C-alpha cells in the first residue's frame, strides 16, 4: 500500500477513536447519581431527654 494511504487510514481511525471516547466519557458523566435531599426527624431537645433519666 501507499505510505500516504496508510497514514490517512491511521489518522481516520485515530479521529474515530477520539470521537468515540469523548462520547463515552460524556455519557458516563451524565449518568452520575444526583444527590436527593432527605428529611430527617430529630428529637426536640437532647438535653431535656438526658435530664429526664
C-alpha positions in Angstrom: 0.0 0.0 0.0 1.0 3.6 -0.5 2.5 5.2 2.6 0.2 8.3 2.3 -2.8 6.0 2.2 -1.6 4.1 5.3 -1.1 7.4 7.2 -4.5 8.6 6.1 -6.2 5.4 7.4 -4.3 5.7 10.7 -5.4 9.3 11.1 -9.0 8.5 10.3 -9.0 5.6 12.8 -7.5 7.9 15.4 -10.2 10.5 14.9 -12.9 7.9 15.1 -11.4 6.6 18.4 -11.2 10.1 19.8 -14.8 10.8 18.9 -16.0 7.5 20.4 -14.1 8.0 23.7 -15.4 11.6 24.1 -19.0 10.3 23.5 -18.5 7.5 26.1 -17.0 9.9 28.7 -19.9 12.3 28.2 -22.4 9.5 28.7 -20.6 8.4 31.9 -20.6 11.9 33.3 -24.3 12.4 32.7 -25.2 9.1 34.4 -23.6 10.1 37.8 -26.2 9.8 40.6 -27.6 13.0 41.7 -27.9 13.9 45.4 -31.5 14.0 46.7 -32.5 15.9 49.9 -33.8 13.7 52.6 -35.8 14.9 55.6 -34.7 13.7 58.9 -36.8 13.9 62.0 -34.8 14.7 65.2 -35.9 14.8 68.8 -37.0 18.2 70.1 -34.1 18.7 72.5 -31.5 16.1 73.5 -30.5 17.9 76.7 -34.1 17.5 78.2 -34.1 13.8 77.4 -30.8 13.3 79.3 -32.1 15.1 82.4 -35.3 13.0 82.5 -33.2 9.8 83.1 
